[in-house]
Amino acid sequence: QVQLVESGGRLVQAGGSLRLSCAASGRTFSSYMMGWFRQAPGKEREFVAAVNRNGGNTYYGDSVKGRFTISRDNARNLVRLQMNTLKPEDTAVYYCAAARAPGIRTGARNYDYWGQGTQVTVSS
């Protein structure tokens, strides 16, 4: 099992950049597929990005391709989401999640552990 804590969310202007971090506890961090999801008020939770166990493969939702980059540092038990060219529609609570098995990378139900989320607000 693993505990996840997100940080870095804040208010930013459209066109700006922001880096989110997810700190994981435990010794088995490298055993998990890691993902980022986001949820805006009244909307369904949306897949943002995922990275496989060794960091060699990344996956992105269509709405963030070319703007966001996910990475992981297994030595530090960290996952990061670099967000560039932010848009007002990126406003949401961003969640870090860990999956024990690959499953469907974009499916929230395939992730076993979740952080509490961090608020990202992009002003127009």
DRENPA-3360 file (N, C-alpha, C; in nm, 2 decimals, always signed):
BEGIN
1 = QVQLVESG = +0.08/-0.12/+0.00/+0.00/+0.00/+0.00/+0.09/+0.12/+0.00 ~ +0.03/+0.24/-0.04/+0.10/+0.36/-0.05/+0.01/+0.48/-0.02 ~ +0.08/+0.58/+0.04/+0.01/+0.70/+0.07/+0.06/+0.81/-0.03 ~ -0.03/+0.88/-0.08/+0.00/+0.98/-0.18/-0.04/+1.12/-0.14 ~ +0.05/+1.22/-0.16/+0.02/+1.36/-0.12/+0.06/+1.45/-0.23 ~ -0.04/+1.52/-0.29/-0.02/+1.61/-0.40/+0.02/+1.75/-0.34 ~ +0.09/+1.83/-0.42/+0.12/+1.97/-0.38/+0.15/+2.05/-0.51 ~ +0.15/+2.18/-0.50/+0.18/+2.27/-0.61/+0.07/+2.34/-0.67;
9 = GRLVQAGG = -0.06/+2.30/-0.64/-0.17/+2.37/-0.70/-0.19/+2.51/-0.65 ~ -0.22/+2.60/-0.74/-0.24/+2.74/-0.70/-0.31/+2.81/-0.82 ~ -0.34/+2.94/-0.80/-0.40/+3.03/-0.90/-0.29/+3.07/-0.99 ~ -0.31/+3.05/-1.12/-0.22/+3.10/-1.23/-0.29/+3.17/-1.34 ~ -0.23/+3.25/-1.41/-0.29/+3.32/-1.53/-0.28/+3.23/-1.65 ~ -0.38/+3.24/-1.74/-0.38/+3.17/-1.86/-0.25/+3.19/-1.94 ~ -0.20/+3.08/-1.99/-0.07/+3.09/-2.06/+0.05/+3.06/-1.98 ~ +0.03/+3.06/-1.85/+0.13/+3.03/-1.75/+0.16/+2.88/-1.73;
17 = SLRLSCAA = +0.26/+2.85/-1.65/+0.30/+2.72/-1.62/+0.29/+2.69/-1.47 ~ +0.28/+2.56/-1.44/+0.27/+2.51/-1.31/+0.32/+2.37/-1.30 ~ +0.39/+2.34/-1.19/+0.44/+2.20/-1.17/+0.37/+2.14/-1.04 ~ +0.31/+2.03/-1.06/+0.25/+1.96/-0.95/+0.34/+1.85/-0.91 ~ +0.34/+1.82/-0.78/+0.42/+1.71/-0.73/+0.33/+1.61/-0.65 ~ +0.37/+1.48/-0.66/+0.30/+1.38/-0.58/+0.41/+1.30/-0.51 ~ +0.41/+1.31/-0.37/+0.50/+1.24/-0.29/+0.44/+1.11/-0.24 ~ +0.51/+1.00/-0.26/+0.45/+0.87/-0.22/+0.53/+0.81/-0.10;
25 = SGRTFSSY = +0.47/+0.75/-0.01/+0.53/+0.68/+0.10/+0.55/+0.53/+0.06 ~ +0.64/+0.46/+0.14/+0.66/+0.32/+0.12/+0.78/+0.29/+0.03 ~ +0.81/+0.16/+0.03/+0.92/+0.11/-0.05/+0.89/+0.05/-0.18 ~ +0.76/+0.04/-0.21/+0.72/-0.03/-0.34/+0.67/+0.07/-0.44 ~ +0.72/+0.19/-0.44/+0.67/+0.30/-0.53/+0.69/+0.25/-0.68 ~ +0.80/+0.19/-0.70/+0.84/+0.15/-0.84/+0.75/+0.04/-0.89 ~ +0.67/-0.02/-0.81/+0.58/-0.13/-0.85/+0.45/-0.08/-0.91 ~ +0.42/+0.05/-0.90/+0.30/+0.11/-0.94/+0.30/+0.19/-1.07;
33 = MMGWFRQA = +0.20/+0.17/-1.15/+0.17/+0.26/-1.25/+0.12/+0.39/-1.18 ~ +0.17/+0.51/-1.22/+0.12/+0.63/-1.16/+0.05/+0.71/-1.26 ~ -0.06/+0.78/-1.21/-0.14/+0.86/-1.30/-0.18/+0.99/-1.24 ~ -0.22/+1.08/-1.32/-0.29/+1.21/-1.28/-0.43/+1.21/-1.34 ~ -0.52/+1.25/-1.26/-0.66/+1.27/-1.30/-0.70/+1.41/-1.25 ~ -0.80/+1.46/-1.31/-0.86/+1.59/-1.27/-1.01/+1.59/-1.27 ~ -1.07/+1.67/-1.18/-1.21/+1.68/-1.18/-1.25/+1.83/-1.15 ~ -1.33/+1.88/-1.24/-1.39/+2.01/-1.22/-1.53/+2.00/-1.16;
41 = PGKEREFV = -1.57/+2.10/-1.09/-1.71/+2.10/-1.03/-1.82/+2.06/-1.13 ~ -1.90/+1.96/-1.09/-2.00/+1.92/-1.18/-1.96/+1.83/-1.30 ~ -1.84/+1.80/-1.31/-1.79/+1.72/-1.42/-1.73/+1.59/-1.37 ~ -1.72/+1.49/-1.47/-1.67/+1.36/-1.44/-1.52/+1.37/-1.43 ~ -1.46/+1.28/-1.35/-1.32/+1.27/-1.33/-1.25/+1.24/-1.47 ~ -1.15/+1.31/-1.50/-1.09/+1.30/-1.63/-0.95/+1.26/-1.62 ~ -0.91/+1.16/-1.71/-0.77/+1.12/-1.72/-0.68/+1.23/-1.78 ~ -0.57/+1.25/-1.71/-0.47/+1.35/-1.76/-0.35/+1.29/-1.81;
49 = AAVNRNGG = -0.28/+1.21/-1.73/-0.16/+1.15/-1.78/-0.12/+1.03/-1.69 ~ -0.04/+0.94/-1.74/+0.01/+0.83/-1.67/+0.15/+0.79/-1.71 ~ +0.22/+0.73/-1.62/+0.36/+0.69/-1.65/+0.38/+0.55/-1.59 ~ +0.45/+0.46/-1.67/+0.47/+0.32/-1.63/+0.57/+0.31/-1.51 ~ +0.59/+0.19/-1.47/+0.67/+0.17/-1.35/+0.81/+0.22/-1.36 ~ +0.88/+0.21/-1.47/+1.02/+0.25/-1.48/+1.03/+0.39/-1.54 ~ +0.92/+0.45/-1.58/+0.92/+0.59/-1.64/+0.95/+0.59/-1.78 ~ +0.96/+0.47/-1.85/+1.00/+0.47/-1.99/+0.88/+0.50/-2.08;
57 = NTYYGDSV = +0.76/+0.49/-2.04/+0.64/+0.51/-2.12/+0.55/+0.61/-2.05 ~ +0.50/+0.70/-2.13/+0.40/+0.80/-2.08/+0.28/+0.80/-2.17 ~ +0.17/+0.85/-2.11/+0.04/+0.85/-2.18/-0.04/+0.98/-2.14 ~ -0.11/+1.03/-2.23/-0.17/+1.16/-2.20/-0.32/+1.16/-2.26 ~ -0.40/+1.24/-2.19/-0.53/+1.26/-2.24/-0.52/+1.36/-2.36 ~ -0.62/+1.35/-2.45/-0.61/+1.44/-2.57/-0.61/+1.59/-2.53 ~ -0.68/+1.63/-2.43/-0.69/+1.77/-2.40/-0.56/+1.83/-2.35 ~ -0.46/+1.75/-2.31/-0.34/+1.80/-2.25/-0.22/+1.76/-2.33;
65 = KGRFTISR = -0.23/+1.69/-2.44/-0.12/+1.65/-2.52/-0.04/+1.77/-2.57 ~ +0.09/+1.76/-2.56/+0.17/+1.87/-2.61/+0.19/+1.99/-2.51 ~ +0.11/+1.98/-2.40/+0.12/+2.09/-2.30/+0.17/+2.04/-2.17 ~ +0.13/+1.92/-2.13/+0.16/+1.86/-2.00/+0.27/+1.75/-2.02 ~ +0.35/+1.73/-1.92/+0.45/+1.63/-1.92/+0.45/+1.56/-1.78 ~ +0.43/+1.43/-1.78/+0.44/+1.35/-1.66/+0.58/+1.29/-1.65 ~ +0.63/+1.28/-1.53/+0.76/+1.22/-1.50/+0.76/+1.16/-1.36 ~ +0.86/+1.07/-1.34/+0.87/+1.01/-1.21/+1.02/+0.99/-1.17;
73 = DNARNLVR = +1.04/+1.00/-1.04/+1.17/+0.98/-0.99/+1.16/+0.87/-0.88 ~ +1.19/+0.75/-0.92/+1.16/+0.64/-0.82/+1.26/+0.64/-0.70 ~ +1.37/+0.70/-0.72/+1.47/+0.71/-0.61/+1.41/+0.81/-0.50 ~ +1.33/+0.90/-0.54/+1.27/+1.00/-0.45/+1.13/+0.98/-0.42 ~ +1.07/+0.87/-0.48/+0.93/+0.84/-0.46/+0.84/+0.96/-0.50 ~ +0.87/+1.02/-0.62/+0.80/+1.14/-0.66/+0.75/+1.12/-0.80 ~ +0.63/+1.18/-0.83/+0.57/+1.19/-0.96/+0.54/+1.34/-0.98 ~ +0.57/+1.39/-1.10/+0.55/+1.53/-1.13/+0.47/+1.54/-1.25;
81 = LQMNTLKP = +0.39/+1.65/-1.25/+0.32/+1.69/-1.37/+0.35/+1.83/-1.41 ~ +0.43/+1.85/-1.51/+0.46/+1.98/-1.56/+0.35/+2.03/-1.65 ~ +0.29/+2.14/-1.62/+0.18/+2.19/-1.70/+0.22/+2.33/-1.76 ~ +0.22/+2.33/-1.89/+0.25/+2.45/-1.96/+0.13/+2.50/-2.05 ~ +0.14/+2.63/-2.09/+0.03/+2.69/-2.17/-0.10/+2.66/-2.11 ~ -0.12/+2.69/-1.98/-0.24/+2.66/-1.91/-0.36/+2.74/-1.96 ~ -0.47/+2.68/-1.96/-0.60/+2.74/-2.01/-0.70/+2.74/-1.90 ~ -0.80/+2.82/-1.91/-0.90/+2.82/-1.80/-0.97/+2.69/-1.79;
89 = EDTAVYYC = -0.99/+2.61/-1.90/-1.05/+2.48/-1.89/-0.96/+2.38/-1.82 ~ -0.84/+2.41/-1.78/-0.76/+2.32/-1.70/-0.79/+2.33/-1.55 ~ -0.87/+2.43/-1.52/-0.91/+2.45/-1.38/-0.98/+2.33/-1.33 ~ -0.93/+2.27/-1.22/-0.98/+2.15/-1.16/-0.90/+2.11/-1.03 ~ -0.96/+2.02/-0.96/-0.88/+1.95/-0.86/-0.80/+1.84/-0.92 ~ -0.67/+1.84/-0.91/-0.58/+1.74/-0.97/-0.55/+1.63/-0.86 ~ -0.56/+1.51/-0.90/-0.54/+1.39/-0.81/-0.43/+1.31/-0.87 ~ -0.34/+1.26/-0.78/-0.24/+1.17/-0.81/-0.29/+1.03/-0.77;
97 = AAARAPGI = -0.26/+0.93/-0.85/-0.32/+0.79/-0.82/-0.21/+0.69/-0.86 ~ -0.22/+0.57/-0.79/-0.13/+0.46/-0.81/-0.21/+0.34/-0.84 ~ -0.16/+0.26/-0.94/-0.23/+0.14/-0.98/-0.13/+0.02/-0.96 ~ -0.18/-0.09/-0.90/-0.09/-0.20/-0.88/-0.07/-0.28/-1.01 ~ -0.17/-0.28/-1.09/-0.16/-0.35/-1.22/-0.19/-0.26/-1.33 ~ -0.14/-0.29/-1.45/-0.15/-0.19/-1.56/-0.30/-0.16/-1.60 ~ -0.38/-0.27/-1.62/-0.52/-0.25/-1.65/-0.54/-0.15/-1.76 ~ -0.65/-0.07/-1.75/-0.68/+0.04/-1.84/-0.62/+0.17/-1.78;
105 = RTGARNYD = -0.52/+0.22/-1.85/-0.44/+0.33/-1.79/-0.53/+0.46/-1.77 ~ -0.63/+0.47/-1.85/-0.71/+0.59/-1.85/-0.83/+0.58/-1.76 ~ -0.85/+0.46/-1.70/-0.97/+0.43/-1.62/-0.94/+0.45/-1.47 ~ -1.02/+0.54/-1.41/-1.00/+0.57/-1.27/-1.02/+0.45/-1.18 ~ -1.11/+0.36/-1.22/-1.14/+0.25/-1.14/-1.02/+0.15/-1.13 ~ -0.92/+0.16/-1.22/-0.81/+0.07/-1.22/-0.70/+0.12/-1.13 ~ -0.72/+0.23/-1.06/-0.62/+0.28/-0.97/-0.66/+0.25/-0.83 ~ -0.57/+0.21/-0.75/-0.60/+0.15/-0.61/-0.58/+0.26/-0.50;
113 = YWGQGTQV = -0.49/+0.35/-0.52/-0.46/+0.45/-0.42/-0.47/+0.59/-0.48 ~ -0.53/+0.68/-0.40/-0.55/+0.82/-0.44/-0.50/+0.92/-0.34 ~ -0.45/+1.03/-0.38/-0.42/+1.14/-0.30/-0.55/+1.23/-0.27 ~ -0.54/+1.33/-0.19/-0.65/+1.41/-0.16/-0.68/+1.52/-0.26 ~ -0.59/+1.54/-0.35/-0.60/+1.64/-0.46/-0.54/+1.78/-0.42 ~ -0.51/+1.85/-0.53/-0.46/+1.99/-0.52/-0.53/+2.07/-0.62 ~ -0.58/+2.19/-0.58/-0.66/+2.28/-0.66/-0.57/+2.36/-0.76 ~ -0.60/+2.35/-0.88/-0.54/+2.43/-0.98/-0.65/+2.52/-1.04;
121 = TVSS = -0.63/+2.65/-1.04/-0.72/+2.75/-1.10/-0.65/+2.84/-1.20 ~ -0.70/+2.84/-1.32/-0.64/+2.92/-1.43/-0.73/+3.03/-1.46 ~ -0.69/+3.15/-1.44/-0.77/+3.27/-1.46/-0.76/+3.31/-1.61 ~ -0.87/+3.37/-1.65/-0.88/+3.42/-1.79/-0.85/+3.57/-1.79;
% end
